[in-house]
Amino acid sequence: MLYSEFLSGTNAPQTSETFRQYETLNAIYMDCDHLEKADIYRMWKQTYGKQLKGDRAKAQAKFERLASYRRIFGQPDDATADMLYAAAKLLREQNMFGVYPVRVKDGDGITYTMERDGEINYHTIWKMCIEFDGEKRDTGLTYLFGDMRIGIA
């Protein structure tokens, strides 16, 4: 069974993890004469496919939480703000929001970027955006005058 056949038969994403799963299931397929490709697809869907659905749902929930988060000044930071600040710090360390856009992808498949959002007194304002499954949103986090802030959007 070819990897491309496996991907089309299971509708699995093309990742290194999926390739490892394919190798495992393909070894089983090659060792058993009575197995059909449809049996292998079914095995993947009943094991790895269910796990993938749960992981995607968890990542989608995290994306929604990050995208809808707003902090009112004076309130203590929570875990969501900590995640945003950690991603922003990593982006800043990689490029200081310079000439080219920096993209950081976390383990859940959420991509963080900083984009120009205007100027104040010749200082560039940067905003953090996140992207998941082709959907892009502003997080409300801005970088201005050397400081990260989460404002009310």
Helices and strands as residue ranges (DSSP letters): H 3-10, H 16-31, H 37-44, I 45-49, H 50-68, H 79-95, E 103-105, E 111-120, E 123-132, E 135-144, E 147-150
